Amino acid sequence: MKTILFLLLSLIVGHARVVEYDLHVSERKWAPPGHREARAITINGGIPGPTIRFRVGDTARIRVHNELKNEETSIHWHGLLLPNAQDGVPGVTTPSILPGTTHTFEFPIVHAGTYWYHSHTGLQEQEGVFGSIVIAPKGGEPVKADRDHVVVLSDWTREPADEVMRTLARGSDWYAFKKGTTQSLTGAAKAGALAEYFDREKGRMPAMDISDVGYDAFLANGSESLDLPGKPGETLRLRFINAGASTYFYLQSATGPLKIVAADGPAVQPIRVKRLLTGMAETYDVLVTVPAAGKWEIRATAQDGSGHSSVWIGEGEPHPAPDIPKPDNYRMDSHLMAAMEDMDAKPVSDAEALANEPERPLAPYARLRSPHSTELPAKLPRRTLTMRATGDMERYVWSFNGKTFAEDGVIPIKRGEVLRLELINDTMMHHPLHLHGHFFRVLMGQGKYSPLKHTIDLPPMARRTIEFEASESGDWLFHCHLLYHMHAGMTRIFSYQDPSWQAPGKLKEGTNIVCNDICCLPGNPDAKTGTVDPRQLGHVPHAGGHDHDPLYLYLDGSLQSHLSDGRLTLRNARNDYYADWLLGYGDDEDEYEVDVAWSRYFNPNFSTVLGARFTDKEDEENRAFAGVNYRLPYLIDSFAQLDSEGDLRVGLGKSIQVTDRLGIFTEIQYDTGSEWEWSAGADWMLNKQFSLTTQYHSDYGFGGGIRFRF
């Protein structure tokens, strides 16, 4: 049906109002007020990029100029229903925009609401490539307001986004330390949660956190504090867009409850909430009335409590919004209970909902109702797919049904069917899941008035049910909109099984390509005659502009007065290629042992290893070895290795975080050739790269020095 609509609109495009914009993507130094500048990628010189506005019935013509010297870029029009070739996802729908080139997008505007745009190339979204879209309905907004303001929420770090991803992939605790959320033995004791601490370790669960990254600032329209015009008595429509890369925000106003009138673009029957949890990529339109006197805060607080941004309305004495209680990371059961209660939520009246709203509510999906029926035709065939959100925070592998995008990337679908997705979260993190090119119905008891959304929060250990009509063609991305989860593999492509359609990267040799500056492909009804930049031929980027199984290089080691030890690792999702070293400077001659090995990761508790050992220790020879690593209860690491000389080596190791800076560790091993060896020590964290360390080793005695991480 939507394709027919697009074709009809294309016939009358000459009569439609063409609204044109130019977006210039460039690199520069940038920082929010009060912070030291860092490298950023801006649109038209700012972060966020400009708000682009349309009316239903317009034709959008947007020229994206890539002014980066050495990087490709892209723009995805998040939440918009548009022809597949215009969706802006490299390697799936649209070619990358090469450095020094311009790509023109052109598509009809067919629905109203608050949306946004962002890069789908690498991690450029974190670096600043995003902006807002406002589309006015033909007859005006169904709920009137005196003023209309767009508020784009985001998270900002001075660290390069690639380094953030690399830090996460190594399982570093640095961001928890930076945010002040490190879980430790003394912290658990102070919180009266020692029993919970040891229960978690007994269950072989690593320390949990609400959010992955430690940010330097949280922003509203590029600033930590934003003043919006509004006179006493006026009603403001605030169009909140969560453009954060990995931050959920709680919204709360000092003026009282927020009235929600739209979610992800479409209007909803108005409801009021005290606090609104909004996930990455969600949009909410809320109404706020400016009180008679004073300056009033609407606060956007990071879900983990590590910071906030402020939106101020009115003039006079400041009235701050209430503080939102920080999460209790030692008692994650509180988060699970909220998720379980949410699964059984039923629509209730405003008064009842406000009276019973928890301090840290989940998204209000059960209360959202469409103003009109969203039922899908009963005659359409129906199919149910179960998609489980799976992952491992320590190694930062995120997936659906236990497989990353690199391992199982495509879900075939058929045009004309209704797909019901049973979304189940097997992890302890929230996941904002986004479907490109479609709206889906959120099924939480509203029947035919189920709201339409394009992004939905999947809370920890919870489930959601959504459904949509497969009414398009081509390939459309479905992914977690926590940017680093997507990059780590929590992505799929819904691929329409239409024999006439071929997505980018699937062209057979000799295929004729017909394009203008809007690249189109064979079988695409939006194709137009023209030419394509020859540099694009044969250029097939990774789907979504991401390498979904990247390799990272790490160096971890120590230089001490009596020994040096450490590991150099080349890692991807399932494999470690590493070299371990131990160099001792005992009372006798110096000696070394170096392992060069490959470790295959299966799950957080089990991996295998195959390698070679080189040594100059007395009475020992170089040898090959194979073995297994297994995590025991209480997070005790164990290993067993059999080598080519017939010797067996077994060992145990354990680390304990005593305070936020102080950690202690011990390891003991027995080798049938060299017998017992053990060590124990402590580290005091100085910064991300360095710690002070001291260690006793059974062969080399006591000493100390520096531990380093790069």
HELIX and SHEET records of a PDB file:
HELIX    1   1 LYS A    2  LEU A   11  1                                  10    
HELIX    2   2 VAL A   13  HIS A   15  5                                   3    
HELIX    3   3 ASN A   84  GLN A   86  5                                   3    
HELIX    4   4 GLN A  124  GLU A  127  1                                   4    
HELIX    5   5 ALA A  161  ALA A  169  1                                   9    
HELIX    6   6 TRP A  174  LYS A  179  1                                   6    
HELIX    7   7 LEU A  185  LYS A  190  1                                   6    
HELIX    8   8 LEU A  194  LYS A  202  1                                   9    
HELIX    9   9 ASP A  333  MET A  343  1                                  11    
HELIX   10  10 ASP A  350  ASN A  356  1                                   7    
HELIX   11  11 TYR A  365  ARG A  367  5                                   3    
HELIX   12  12 GLY A  447  TYR A  449  5                                   3    
HELIX   13  13 LEU A  483  HIS A  487  1                                   5    
HELIX   14  14 PRO A  534  GLN A  536  5                                   3    
HELIX   15  15 ALA A  543  GLY A  545  5                                   3    
HELIX   16  16 PRO A  633  LEU A  635  5                                   3    
SHEET    1   A 4 ALA A  38  ILE A  43  0                                        
SHEET    2   A 4 VAL A  18  TRP A  30 -1                                        
SHEET    3   A 4 THR A  59  ASN A  66  1                                        
SHEET    4   A 4 THR A 102  PRO A 108 -1                                        
SHEET    1   B 4 ILE A  52  ARG A  55  0                                        
SHEET    2   B 4 PHE A 130  ALA A 136  1                                        
SHEET    3   B 4 GLY A 113  HIS A 118 -1                                        
SHEET    4   B 4 HIS A  76  HIS A  78 -1                                        
SHEET    1   C 6 ALA A 217  ALA A 220  0                                        
SHEET    2   C 6 ARG A 147  TRP A 156 -1                                        
SHEET    3   C 6 THR A 235  ASN A 242  1                                        
SHEET    4   C 6 THR A 283  THR A 289 -1                                        
SHEET    5   C 6 LEU A 258  ALA A 263 -1                                        
SHEET    6   C 6 ALA A 267  VAL A 273 -1                                        
SHEET    1   D 5 SER A 225  LEU A 228  0                                        
SHEET    2   D 5 HIS A 308  GLU A 315  1                                        
SHEET    3   D 5 GLY A 294  ALA A 302 -1                                        
SHEET    4   D 5 PHE A 249  SER A 253 -1                                        
SHEET    5   D 5 LEU A 276  THR A 278 -1                                        
SHEET    1   E 4 SER A 225  LEU A 228  0                                        
SHEET    2   E 4 HIS A 308  GLU A 315  1                                        
SHEET    3   E 4 GLY A 294  ALA A 302 -1                                        
SHEET    4   E 4 PRO A 318  HIS A 319  1                                        
SHEET    1   F 6 VAL A 397  PHE A 400  0                                        
SHEET    2   F 6 ARG A 382  ASP A 392 -1                                        
SHEET    3   F 6 VAL A 418  ASN A 425  1                                        
SHEET    4   F 6 ARG A 463  GLU A 469 -1                                        
SHEET    5   F 6 PHE A 440  VAL A 442 -1                                        
SHEET    6   F 6 LEU A 452  LYS A 453 -1                                        
SHEET    1   G 5 VAL A 410  ILE A 413  0                                        
SHEET    2   G 5 THR A 491  TYR A 496  1                                        
SHEET    3   G 5 ASP A 475  CYS A 480 -1                                        
SHEET    4   G 5 HIS A 431  LEU A 435 -1                                        
SHEET    5   G 5 THR A 455  LEU A 458 -1                                        
SHEET    1   H13 TYR A 552  GLN A 560  0                                        
SHEET    2   H13 LEU A 563  ARG A 571 -1                                        
SHEET    3   H13 ASN A 575  GLY A 584 -1                                        
SHEET    4   H13 GLU A 591  ASN A 603 -1                                        
SHEET    5   H13 PHE A 606  THR A 615 -1                                        
SHEET    6   H13 ARG A 623  LEU A 632 -1                                        
SHEET    7   H13 ILE A 636  ASP A 643 -1                                        
SHEET    8   H13 LEU A 648  GLN A 657 -1                                        
SHEET    9   H13 LEU A 662  ASP A 671 -1                                        
SHEET   10   H13 GLU A 675  MET A 685 -1                                        
SHEET   11   H13 PHE A 690  HIS A 697 -1                                        
SHEET   12   H13 GLY A 701  ARG A 709 -1                                        
SHEET   13   H13 TYR A 552  GLN A 560 -1                                        
END                                                                             
